[in-house]
């Protein structure tokens, strides 16, 4: 039996010895600059994609004047935001007011560096990992850095000295910390299967066995919901609910500082999508014999493209949801996070751990068809039970459902009468 | 060690440089024309009433405290999850898997005790109404 303290220390041992020093340095810088630029361009194009998709869903044309098909719209927006006048509210706390956009921008563009985006690339100088920083504590790094983003939002809300901004900042801090728990717990089953927190190992385990979305469906659903809440996107965009709080925490921001909050939001969205793909959809894995050595350049290109495709699908899913669902009320949001997702993911950890132990005791090998099939069957049953038993009206209840049924009727009659009276007066 | 974490530091510097460059560029190219009205906090067009930094609901503090407790619990679970295979085997692993008949209840049992203690706290918090928002 391995003592737990030793187990803790073992997580921090490095994995792959990289190629020689100079090659490693050059490769790291090239990867970093290329992926960073790709990220920024993608984020810029996503702002256009968001408007195009919303237009498509609402049967409009969307931006189509700047460049072919509106393709240069992000460039025009960027230029405008750079040239615009910055306003500083006289009552604001100026150092924090300027610092806040940078505090949400930097973590948003730091998180992705541990996500492996393609199979290793063979070069004359050695095998190069297609990840900027192959940290042995990859998943912990993501949890740690992504939660730093809340500082930017809270500081922005507080330093503006604006009531809407303060409310937005408060709401977002409470919302993000609440869903972080559900998010962290929903990924414990992934670690149970992978046996490691390095994202490269999690991808390898899925490449050898089955994508986690099939074996850990409930964990994926909890993670998906929490990721929407963590990135402050609809249906959980209460920090910037425009119909209640004007623009929420960035109500007082203008010019490039506003733009930086926007970039951070979209970058977080891309990172959350990439993380969903890595943890539950096999990362860069293409089913079949793509994920085994010998590595070739074509394999790197193909797996990289497939990873981008999967990630962009989830980004599209984010936008699709945004233009489809209405916003939650704040008490419903908190009830969903604390009273449903937390116990659900806690129970799910126990169920999956017991199932793994049972399968081990029965002598079923990990990564075999029987092992995957048993987990899949278990998940089908759990999802079916959840869908049939969970009644939205009970868990996420509207305010009137807690009233007596007779009182509800009385209130409805009252509202109808007052509506009639107003009509008569007009 | 420096090789492992060096790319992260490099990227941190790069991202911070980008952030500062954006702020500086925007600051240098603008022509400030402040007016007193432009500088007042926005309150839908009416003159602002009082200060924004007033007292707010204690609920937000409560959520922060509860977060600390439950997040620490998640952090304790992560090493357990990553080493579940070793913990549920009575003898050291042979080639990454447990020899037949040596599967142990130890790992799951420990976690069940941990979760049970936490569940008591969770039920207490729920019954006290700390999770009630209206």
HADDOCK unambig.tbl for C-alpha pairs under 7 A between the chains (distance, minus, plus):
assign (segid A and resid 1 and name CA) (segid B and resid 87 and name CA) 6.78 0.50 0.50
assign (segid A and resid 1 and name CA) (segid B and resid 90 and name CA) 6.07 0.50 0.50
assign (segid A and resid 1 and name CA) (segid B and resid 91 and name CA) 5.97 0.50 0.50
assign (segid A and resid 1 and name CA) (segid B and resid 92 and name CA) 6.21 0.50 0.50
assign (segid A and resid 2 and name CA) (segid B and resid 86 and name CA) 6.91 0.50 0.50
assign (segid A and resid 7 and name CA) (segid B and resid 83 and name CA) 6.71 0.50 0.50
assign (segid A and resid 8 and name CA) (segid B and resid 79 and name CA) 5.86 0.50 0.50
assign (segid A and resid 28 and name CA) (segid B and resid 7 and name CA) 6.62 0.50 0.50
assign (segid A and resid 32 and name CA) (segid B and resid 11 and name CA) 6.94 0.50 0.50
assign (segid A and resid 82 and name CA) (segid B and resid 25 and name CA) 6.88 0.50 0.50
assign (segid A and resid 82 and name CA) (segid B and resid 26 and name CA) 4.62 0.50 0.50
assign (segid A and resid 83 and name CA) (segid B and resid 26 and name CA) 6.31 0.50 0.50
assign (segid A and resid 83 and name CA) (segid B and resid 29 and name CA) 5.68 0.50 0.50
assign (segid A and resid 83 and name CA) (segid B and resid 30 and name CA) 5.46 0.50 0.50
assign (segid A and resid 84 and name CA) (segid B and resid 30 and name CA) 5.84 0.50 0.50
assign (segid A and resid 85 and name CA) (segid B and resid 30 and name CA) 5.07 0.50 0.50
assign (segid A and resid 85 and name CA) (segid B and resid 31 and name CA) 6.11 0.50 0.50
assign (segid A and resid 85 and name CA) (segid B and resid 32 and name CA) 5.95 0.50 0.50
assign (segid A and resid 87 and name CA) (segid B and resid 39 and name CA) 6.83 0.50 0.50
assign (segid A and resid 88 and name CA) (segid B and resid 39 and name CA) 6.21 0.50 0.50
assign (segid A and resid 89 and name CA) (segid B and resid 39 and name CA) 4.38 0.50 0.50
assign (segid A and resid 89 and name CA) (segid B and resid 40 and name CA) 5.69 0.50 0.50
assign (segid A and resid 89 and name CA) (segid B and resid 41 and name CA) 5.97 0.50 0.50
assign (segid A and resid 90 and name CA) (segid B and resid 39 and name CA) 5.26 0.50 0.50
assign (segid A and resid 90 and name CA) (segid B and resid 40 and name CA) 6.26 0.50 0.50
assign (segid A and resid 102 and name CA) (segid B and resid 19 and name CA) 5.60 0.50 0.50
assign (segid A and resid 105 and name CA) (segid B and resid 19 and name CA) 6.89 0.50 0.50
assign (segid A and resid 106 and name CA) (segid B and resid 15 and name CA) 5.56 0.50 0.50
assign (segid A and resid 106 and name CA) (segid B and resid 16 and name CA) 5.97 0.50 0.50
assign (segid A and resid 109 and name CA) (segid B and resid 15 and name CA) 6.50 0.50 0.50
assign (segid A and resid 110 and name CA) (segid B and resid 11 and name CA) 6.63 0.50 0.50
assign (segid A and resid 110 and name CA) (segid B and resid 12 and name CA) 6.33 0.50 0.50
assign (segid A and resid 132 and name CA) (segid B and resid 7 and name CA) 6.53 0.50 0.50
assign (segid A and resid 133 and name CA) (segid B and resid 4 and name CA) 6.90 0.50 0.50
assign (segid A and resid 133 and name CA) (segid B and resid 7 and name CA) 5.43 0.50 0.50
assign (segid A and resid 133 and name CA) (segid B and resid 8 and name CA) 6.22 0.50 0.50
assign (segid A and resid 135 and name CA) (segid B and resid 4 and name CA) 6.12 0.50 0.50
assign (segid A and resid 161 and name CA) (segid B and resid 52 and name CA) 5.35 0.50 0.50
assign (segid A and resid 161 and name CA) (segid B and resid 53 and name CA) 6.71 0.50 0.50
assign (segid A and resid 162 and name CA) (segid B and resid 41 and name CA) 5.45 0.50 0.50
assign (segid A and resid 162 and name CA) (segid B and resid 42 and name CA) 6.77 0.50 0.50
assign (segid A and resid 162 and name CA) (segid B and resid 52 and name CA) 5.37 0.50 0.50
assign (segid A and resid 163 and name CA) (segid B and resid 52 and name CA) 4.80 0.50 0.50
assign (segid A and resid 174 and name CA) (segid B and resid 60 and name CA) 6.15 0.50 0.50
assign (segid A and resid 174 and name CA) (segid B and resid 63 and name CA) 6.25 0.50 0.50
assign (segid A and resid 174 and name CA) (segid B and resid 64 and name CA) 6.86 0.50 0.50
assign (segid A and resid 177 and name CA) (segid B and resid 67 and name CA) 6.23 0.50 0.50
assign (segid A and resid 178 and name CA) (segid B and resid 67 and name CA) 6.42 0.50 0.50
assign (segid A and resid 181 and name CA) (segid B and resid 70 and name CA) 6.61 0.50 0.50
assign (segid A and resid 181 and name CA) (segid B and resid 71 and name CA) 5.67 0.50 0.50
assign (segid A and resid 184 and name CA) (segid B and resid 74 and name CA) 6.30 0.50 0.50
assign (segid A and resid 185 and name CA) (segid B and resid 74 and name CA) 6.02 0.50 0.50
assign (segid A and resid 188 and name CA) (segid B and resid 78 and name CA) 6.33 0.50 0.50
assign (segid A and resid 188 and name CA) (segid B and resid 81 and name CA) 5.94 0.50 0.50
assign (segid A and resid 191 and name CA) (segid B and resid 81 and name CA) 5.30 0.50 0.50
assign (segid A and resid 191 and name CA) (segid B and resid 82 and name CA) 5.13 0.50 0.50
assign (segid A and resid 192 and name CA) (segid B and resid 81 and name CA) 4.66 0.50 0.50
assign (segid A and resid 192 and name CA) (segid B and resid 82 and name CA) 5.78 0.50 0.50
assign (segid A and resid 192 and name CA) (segid B and resid 84 and name CA) 6.05 0.50 0.50
assign (segid A and resid 195 and name CA) (segid B and resid 81 and name CA) 6.84 0.50 0.50
assign (segid A and resid 195 and name CA) (segid B and resid 82 and name CA) 4.24 0.50 0.50
assign (segid A and resid 195 and name CA) (segid B and resid 83 and name CA) 5.73 0.50 0.50
assign (segid A and resid 195 and name CA) (segid B and resid 84 and name CA) 6.88 0.50 0.50
assign (segid A and resid 195 and name CA) (segid B and resid 85 and name CA) 6.91 0.50 0.50
assign (segid A and resid 196 and name CA) (segid B and resid 82 and name CA) 4.71 0.50 0.50
assign (segid A and resid 197 and name CA) (segid B and resid 82 and name CA) 6.45 0.50 0.50
assign (segid A and resid 256 and name CA) (segid B and resid 22 and name CA) 6.80 0.50 0.50
assign (segid A and resid 256 and name CA) (segid B and resid 23 and name CA) 6.55 0.50 0.50
assign (segid A and resid 256 and name CA) (segid B and resid 26 and name CA) 5.88 0.50 0.50
assign (segid A and resid 257 and name CA) (segid B and resid 23 and name CA) 6.77 0.50 0.50
assign (segid A and resid 331 and name CA) (segid B and resid 133 and name CA) 5.05 0.50 0.50
assign (segid A and resid 331 and name CA) (segid B and resid 134 and name CA) 6.72 0.50 0.50
assign (segid A and resid 353 and name CA) (segid B and resid 108 and name CA) 6.78 0.50 0.50
assign (segid A and resid 360 and name CA) (segid B and resid 103 and name CA) 6.81 0.50 0.50
assign (segid A and resid 361 and name CA) (segid B and resid 101 and name CA) 6.85 0.50 0.50
assign (segid A and resid 361 and name CA) (segid B and resid 103 and name CA) 5.67 0.50 0.50
assign (segid A and resid 363 and name CA) (segid B and resid 100 and name CA) 6.56 0.50 0.50
